Amino acid sequence: MIAPRRFWTDVTVEPAADGFGLRLDDRPLRTPAHAPLHVPTRALAEAIAAEWRAVEAELRPEALPFTRAANVAIDRVAPAPAPVAAHIAAYGGADLICYRAAEPEALRLRQAEAWDPLLSWSAEALGAPLLPVIGLMPQDQPAASLAALRAAVNAHGAFGLVALHDLVTLTGSLVIGLAVTRAALGAEDAWERSRIDETWQAELWGADAEAEAAAALRRADFLRAAWLHEMLASSAYDALQG
């Protein structure tokens, strides 16, 4: 299939009733379902505009990650947010940070150092204490905690759910994802905490080039999701800018 080619000269951001829209010359930018591509903050609109300005000749979707995120939010999540929220919230029942190695002790201690503070944060900030378990056997978590985690997920709008989805699924931890969205954990720190087991294995057996390359792509996607969330949280700045 031949990729579409650049047909526009200028990209502009303009206020819209529900946030900010974009134009390619005089054409409003639309989603694949032909809805107006309107986003809630100027910061995100400018990031999308930068993607389209950077297109030199061929239009390739992989070069437009924030555009894709907006398309998903508008066309797929906004019409039916409940299933997406439920999918994300389900990670709370088997959160990465709850499952600890029995041995070696050095790994167990490394996990505890990275993850115990997150369990404390979940209990205190979210009202969702979770139970750690040794090994991989499923552990039922308190129903009240799972309800609190669902409420925290459901507080996100369509765009926020898109960002949170990647933060959670790429790490296997709902707590880590929520900690990033609430600025309790920096994105780089969050990613490293989610990789305790993989880092241990690499130190023990040596790095695998293919696995390292795949992890690098996942890390980039994770950091991009954190950046998306930051841009969604910039509405107060947008208001000041008029």
C-alpha positions in Angstrom: 0.0 0.0 0.0 1.3 3.4 -0.9 1.5 5.8 2.1 -0.5 9.0 1.8 1.7 12.0 1.0 1.8 15.4 2.6 -0.8 17.7 1.0 -0.7 20.6 3.5 1.5 23.6 4.0 0.6 24.9 7.4 -0.7 23.4 10.6 -2.6 25.7 13.1 -4.2 25.2 16.5 -7.5 27.0 17.2 -9.8 27.1 20.2 -12.9 25.0 20.0 -16.0 24.7 22.2 -14.7 21.5 23.8 -11.0 22.4 23.9 -8.7 22.9 20.9 -8.9 21.8 17.3 -6.3 21.7 14.4 -6.3 22.7 10.8 -4.2 21.5 7.9 -4.3 24.7 5.9 -8.0 25.4 5.7 -9.1 21.8 6.5 -10.1 20.8 10.0 -8.2 17.7 11.2 -10.6 14.8 11.7 -10.3 11.3 13.2 -10.6 8.1 11.2 -14.3 8.1 12.1 -14.6 11.6 10.7 -15.2 13.3 14.1 -13.5 16.7 14.6 -10.1 16.0 16.2 -10.6 18.2 19.3 -8.4 17.7 22.4 -8.9 19.1 25.9 -5.7 21.1 26.3 -3.6 23.4 24.2 -0.4 21.5 25.1 -1.7 18.3 23.5 -3.0 20.2 20.5 0.5 21.7 20.0 2.1 18.3 20.4 -0.2 16.9 17.7 0.5 20.0 15.5 4.2 19.4 15.8 3.8 15.8 14.6 2.0 17.0 11.4 4.5 19.8 10.9 7.3 17.2 11.1 5.9 15.1 8.2 8.3 15.6 5.3 6.7 13.6 2.5 4.9 10.3 3.4 2.3 10.2 6.1 3.2 7.3 8.4 1.0 6.5 11.5 3.9 5.5 13.7 5.2 9.0 13.4 2.0 10.4 14.9 1.7 8.8 18.3 -0.2 11.7 20.0 -2.6 11.9 17.0 -3.2 8.2 17.3 -3.9 8.6 21.1 -6.4 11.3 20.4 -8.1 9.3 17.7 -8.5 6.3 20.1 -9.9 8.6 22.8 -12.4 10.2 20.5 -13.5 7.3 18.3 -13.2 4.3 20.6 -13.1 5.3 24.3 -15.4 8.3 24.6 -18.4 6.4 23.2 -17.9 3.5 25.6 -15.5 4.3 28.4 -16.8 1.6 30.9 -15.2 -1.4 29.3 -11.8 0.3 29.0 -12.0 1.5 32.6 -12.9 -2.0 33.7 -10.0 -3.5 31.8 -7.6 -1.1 33.5 -9.0 -1.6 36.9 -8.7 -5.4 36.7 -5.0 -5.0 37.0 -5.5 -4.1 40.7 -6.5 -7.7 41.4 -3.2 -9.0 40.3 -0.9 -6.0 40.6 2.8 -6.6 39.8 4.0 -5.1 43.0 2.0 -7.6 45.1 3.9 -10.7 43.8 7.3 -11.3 45.4 10.0 -13.8 44.9 10.6 -16.4 47.6 14.3 -16.4 46.7 17.0 -15.4 46.3 16.9 -13.0 49.2 18.7 -10.3 47.4 15.9 -10.1 44.8 13.2 -10.3 47.5 14.9 -7.4 49.3 15.2 -5.4 46.0 11.5 -5.9 45.3 10.6 -4.8 48.8 12.6 -1.7 48.6 11.0 -0.7 45.3 7.4 -1.9 45.9 6.7 -1.6 49.6 6.5 2.2 49.5 4.0 1.9 46.6 1.8 -0.4 48.7 1.9 2.2 51.5 1.0 4.9 49.0 -1.9 2.9 47.7 -3.2 2.4 51.2 -2.8 6.0 52.2 -3.5 8.0 49.1 -6.1 5.8 47.4 -7.6 4.1 50.4 -6.6 0.8 48.8 -4.4 -1.4 50.9 -3.2 -4.5 49.0 -1.7 -7.7 50.2 1.7 -8.9 49.1 2.2 -12.6 48.4 5.2 -14.8 48.0 5.1 -16.6 44.6 2.7 -16.5 41.7 -0.4 -18.1 43.2 -3.3 -15.7 42.9 -4.1 -13.7 46.0 -7.6 -12.3 46.5 -7.4 -8.6 47.4 -9.8 -6.8 49.8 -13.0 -5.9 48.0 -13.0 -2.4 49.5 -9.5 -1.8 48.0 -10.5 -3.0 44.6 -13.6 -0.7 44.7 -11.3 2.2 45.6 -9.0 1.4 42.7 -11.9 1.2 40.3 -13.1 4.6 41.6 -9.6 6.1 40.9 -9.7 4.7 37.4 -13.2 5.9 36.7 -12.2 9.4 37.7 -10.3 9.7 34.3 -12.0 11.0 31.2 -11.6 9.4 27.8 -8.2 10.9 27.1 -7.0 10.1 30.6 -8.0 6.5 30.2 -5.9 6.3 27.0 -2.8 7.5 28.9 -3.6 5.4 32.0 -4.1 2.2 29.9 -0.6 2.4 28.6 0.9 3.3 31.9 -0.7 0.2 33.5 -0.5 -2.4 30.8 3.1 -1.7 30.0 4.1 -2.2 33.6 1.6 -4.7 34.8 0.8 -2.4 37.8 -2.3 -0.3 38.3 -0.7 1.2 41.4 2.4 2.3 39.4 0.2 3.8 36.7 -2.0 5.7 39.2 1.1 6.9 41.1 2.4 8.4 37.8 -0.9 10.2 37.1 -1.0 11.6 40.6 2.6 12.8 40.5 3.6 10.5 43.3 6.2 8.9 41.1 8.2 10.2 38.2 7.9 8.3 34.9 11.6 7.2 34.7 11.5 6.0 38.3 8.2 4.2 37.7 9.6 2.4 34.7 12.6 1.2 36.6 10.5 0.0 39.5 8.4 -2.0 37.1 11.5 -3.7 35.7 13.0 -5.1 39.0 12.7 -8.7 37.9 13.9 -8.2 34.3 16.9 -6.1 35.6 17.8 -8.9 38.0 17.7 -11.5 35.3 19.9 -9.4 33.0 22.4 -8.9 35.8 22.4 -12.6 36.6 22.5 -14.1 33.0 23.5 -11.2 30.9 21.5 -8.9 28.6 19.6 -10.4 25.6 19.8 -8.0 22.7 16.4 -8.8 21.3 14.8 -8.5 24.8 16.6 -5.2 25.4 15.4 -3.8 22.1 11.8 -4.8 22.9 12.1 -3.2 26.3 13.4 0.0 24.9 10.3 0.3 22.7 8.1 -0.4 25.6 9.9 2.2 27.7 9.5 4.8 25.0 5.7 4.0 24.8 5.5 4.3 28.6 7.3 7.6 28.8 5.1 8.9 26.0 2.0 7.9 27.9 3.3 9.8 31.0 3.9 12.8 28.7 0.3 12.5 27.4 -1.0 12.6 30.9 1.1 15.6 31.7 -0.3 17.5 28.7 -3.8 16.6 29.8 -3.1 18.0 33.2 -2.1 21.4 31.7 -5.6 22.9 31.5 -4.9 25.4 34.2 -1.9 26.6 32.2 -4.1 26.8 29.1 -6.6 28.9 30.9 -3.8 31.4 31.9 -2.7 31.6 28.3 -6.2 32.5 27.2 
